[in-house]
Amino acid sequence: VKVFGEITLASASEFQSSLLSLDKKYLDFIPIVINSTGGEVDALMMMIACMEQCVTPLCTVCAGLCASSAAVLFCFGSDNLRFMYPNSHLMFHEFSMACSESKGCDIRATHSHYSKIDKLLNKKIEKHVGLPNNFFEDMGHVDSFLSAKDALKHGICTFVGYPSLRIECTFKMSLDLKKGVRQESENRPNK
């Protein structure tokens, strides 16, 4: 499954469809390759809900930059299955919203809502990855970039390198020997 470009409701819907379909195939794991600058919080929430439903382990691969929502998505890979290319980066920050012409109370309500989601996601990541409490709060509210080596040091990624997928197929065949007698049914209609 690829997550390239902006995370939108349309790309989240495609992600969800692909992931749930692969989850039914009894695979050892599902690779999710990410290179994105992030996107919509609501789309991210949809993608995370889908990932949490999966029974199959999820292997997330940061193939360049995973920023904002994409960094959060990367973190929800299964234990020991979060890979980063050596020159890739993660970028975490507090959510941001585009302010249009709205009343002040509307802006405050929206900000309050997304601040709660931001804190909820931070706590979920800290628990899922095994980070110390308030790890993201201690980073501050600015864009915080982590190189692959730094992410490995903190345990956010589990391997730095270029993973390659190896597929092995085995087939089993056998022959049964039947008697040299014609197999006819008793209830066969006459011609």
C-alpha positions in Angstrom: 0.0 0.0 0.0 1.4 3.4 -1.0 0.7 6.7 0.7 2.4 9.3 -1.5 1.5 13.0 -1.7 -1.1 14.8 0.4 -3.4 12.9 2.7 -7.0 13.6 1.8 -10.3 12.0 2.4 -10.1 10.5 -1.1 -6.6 9.0 -0.5 -7.7 7.8 2.9 -10.7 6.0 1.4 -8.4 4.3 -1.2 -6.0 3.4 1.6 -8.8 1.9 3.7 -10.1 -0.1 0.8 -6.7 -1.5 -0.1 -5.7 -2.3 3.5 -8.9 -4.1 4.5 -8.7 -6.1 1.3 -5.1 -7.2 2.0 -6.0 -8.0 5.6 -8.3 -10.8 4.4 -5.4 -12.5 2.5 -3.6 -14.1 5.5 -0.3 -12.4 4.7 2.6 -12.4 7.1 2.5 -8.6 7.1 1.3 -5.7 4.9 3.9 -3.2 3.7 2.8 0.5 3.8 5.3 2.8 2.0 4.9 6.5 3.0 6.3 9.6 1.4 4.1 12.5 2.3 4.0 16.0 3.7 0.8 15.2 5.6 -2.7 16.4 5.1 -6.1 16.4 6.7 -6.6 15.3 10.3 -10.0 13.8 9.6 -8.5 11.6 6.8 -5.7 10.6 9.2 -8.2 9.5 11.8 -9.9 7.4 9.2 -6.7 5.7 8.2 -5.6 5.1 11.9 -9.0 3.5 12.6 -8.5 1.2 9.7 -5.0 0.3 10.8 -6.3 -0.5 14.3 -8.9 -2.9 12.8 -6.3 -5.0 10.9 -5.3 -8.4 12.3 -2.3 -8.6 10.0 0.9 -6.9 11.2 1.6 -3.6 9.4 5.1 -2.7 8.2 5.5 1.0 7.7 8.3 2.3 5.6 9.4 6.0 5.5 10.7 6.5 2.0 11.8 10.1 2.1 9.7 12.5 4.3 6.9 11.6 6.6 5.7 15.0 7.9 2.7 15.9 10.1 -0.2 13.4 9.5 2.2 11.1 7.6 4.6 10.9 10.5 1.7 9.9 12.8 0.6 7.3 10.3 4.2 5.9 10.2 4.3 5.5 13.9 1.3 3.2 13.9 3.3 0.4 12.2 3.5 -2.8 14.2 6.4 -3.4 16.7 9.7 -4.2 15.0 8.2 -3.3 11.5 8.8 0.5 11.3 11.6 1.1 8.7 13.2 4.3 7.5 15.5 4.9 4.6 18.9 6.2 5.8 18.3 9.7 4.4 14.6 10.0 5.4 13.1 12.3 8.0 10.1 12.5 10.3 8.5 15.8 11.1 6.1 16.2 14.0 4.3 19.4 15.0 1.1 20.6 16.6 -1.8 20.6 14.2 -2.4 23.6 12.1 -5.6 24.9 10.6 -6.3 27.3 7.8 -8.2 30.3 9.2 -10.8 31.6 6.9 -13.3 34.3 7.6 -15.0 33.0 10.7 -16.2 34.3 14.0 -13.7 34.2 16.8 -15.8 31.8 18.8 -15.9 29.4 15.8 -12.1 29.5 15.5 -11.7 28.9 19.2 -14.1 25.9 19.1 -12.3 24.4 16.1 -8.9 25.0 17.8 -10.1 23.4 21.0 -11.4 20.4 19.1 -8.2 19.8 17.1 -6.1 20.4 20.2 -7.9 17.5 21.9 -7.3 15.3 18.9 -3.6 16.3 18.8 -3.2 15.3 22.5 -5.1 12.1 21.9 -2.9 11.1 19.0 0.3 12.0 20.9 -0.7 9.8 23.8 -1.6 6.9 21.4 1.8 7.2 19.7 3.6 7.4 23.0 1.9 4.2 24.2 2.1 2.3 20.9 5.8 3.1 20.3 6.9 3.0 24.0 7.9 6.7 24.2 8.1 8.5 27.6 5.0 10.4 28.6 4.8 14.0 27.2 7.5 13.2 24.6 5.8 15.4 22.0 5.0 18.1 24.5 8.6 18.3 25.4 9.5 18.8 21.7 7.6 22.1 21.8 5.0 23.4 19.4 7.3 24.0 16.4 8.2 21.7 13.5 10.5 19.1 15.0 12.5 17.1 12.5 14.0 13.7 13.4 16.5 12.0 11.1 16.4 8.2 10.7 19.2 7.8 13.2 17.4 10.0 15.8 14.1 8.2 15.2 16.0 4.9 15.8 17.6 6.2 18.9 14.2 7.1 20.4 12.6 3.8 19.2 10.2 5.5 16.8 11.6 3.5 14.0 13.0 0.0 14.5 15.3 -0.3 11.5 17.2 2.1 9.2 17.9 0.8 5.8 16.3 -0.3 2.5 14.0 -3.2 3.2 13.5 -5.6 0.3 10.5 -7.8 0.0 11.3 -11.5 -0.5 8.4 -13.7 -1.6 8.6 -17.5 -1.5 6.0 -19.7 -3.1 5.7 -23.4 -2.5 3.3 -25.8 -4.2 2.4 -29.3 -3.0 1.2 -31.9 -5.5 0.2 -35.5 -5.0 -1.4 -38.2 -7.1 -4.1 -40.6 -6.1 -4.3 -43.9 -7.8 -7.9 -44.9 -8.7 -9.1 -48.3 -9.6 -9.4 -49.1 -13.3 -13.2 -49.3 -12.9 -15.7 -46.9 -14.4 -17.2 -44.6 -11.8 -21.0 -44.6 -12.4 -23.8 -43.4 -10.4 -26.8 -45.6 -9.5 -29.3 -42.8 -10.0 -28.2 -41.9 -13.5 -31.1 -41.3 -15.9 -31.4 -43.6 -18.9 -30.8 -42.2 -22.4 
